Amino acid sequence: MLNIFIASVVGTAIEYYDFFIYGTATALVFGQLFFPSSASSAQSLAAASTFALAFFARPLGAVLFGHFGDRIGRKSTLTATLLTMGVSTIAIGVLPGYRTAGAAAPLLLCLARFRQGLGIGGEWGGAALVATEFAPRHRRIWFGMFPQLGPSIGFLLANGMFFLLFSVMTDAQFHDWGWRIPFVASALLLVLGLYVRLKLAETPAFTRLSMLGAQRDIPFAELVSRHGRQLIVGSLAIVPSYACFSIASVFALDYGVRVGHIPRTQFVELLCIAIFAAAAMTVLSAALAQRFGSRRVLFAGSVLCIACGLSVAPLLGAGTAARALLFLLVAFGTMGMTFGPMGAVLSGLFPVDVRYSGASATYNLGGVLGASFTPYLAELLLARGGLSWVGLFVSISGCVACVAVSLTTDVSLDDGKSRPGRRGRMGRE
């Protein structure tokens, strides 16, 4: 079980390490570094748009790597996603700024971010399948939780790195060259991930599929034509985790430092504390889903998202570290509530011959809907209506997810235990 845990969690840890360092650098550095001088708000919006770019590359990555994951296997595809993602992250750390390269600087940043998104698009689906397809049938939700711990690990590594840099560097040093260190340092994680992945065996489910020669010629076409409803409903059901995550990790950092005047180092400390709420809720929600069913837990997470939106203005807008921490705990706790059962749920929506494509596409479509333009929209809503409008956006995403979860059936969000007289999708291999 240890090998499965490491293999499934290492990729998502690297994925979210990359995600968090880019989000942090977007909030603190990229606007001034990669874009021409103008109003600070315009630079922030331009930087936020590059943050969104990877989310639009992710569905393409899901289709591309999903095809190979369903055709040639999980192991080799996961190795390719890790390389694509890792090399692009390292490249961002050595890019020249606007003063050096002019208009080429933002173009190179966008290219690297797009490639990063392609790799991420195929990563999570494969990691979830490694966990769930190796798992005993009655423990698939618990094993499916393994890759969901990666975000917390990646977040702590990323923010721990930034906290260390903030502690030993001046602002000028950090803006000149210090921000590059976390990106280049990701090479160590890349080497670790490749070592673990290359030692991994192919999953039993795909091995049986391959022995039968039952792979689909074009898995994505089969997915869309026969499993479109699961794709849409599953994507909408996971929107709250992305909305809360983006608001807490990117927008809140920018707002808390720039508007709330909370010291940057202190706010990063608050983020590091709050991420433990996500990890704890991920484990708790997986245990609850194992006992009471995934559908109920996902619905509870959607309701929490509504409450999280209502808390944005009174907590984040107070301008105090204590209330900011409370908001971050609520937001990351909500994220964890939907994260726990997500691995088993999304992989269980689809049969084995399109499972890599289906899990990847659903997960990444949910990311596009819930997080791609969230920092950008939050900045616009803040400028036009204040924090209450930002909170309303988060609450609406929770309402949409409540409807999506309500429209699902117990079969489509099976918890790994088929109901009497009905065969759950997790059993479809």
Summary of the structure (lengths in Angstrom):
residues: 429
radius of gyration: 20.4
end to end distance: 21.2
largest distance: 67.1
contacts: 1746
relative contact order: 0.15
helix: 84%
strand: 0%
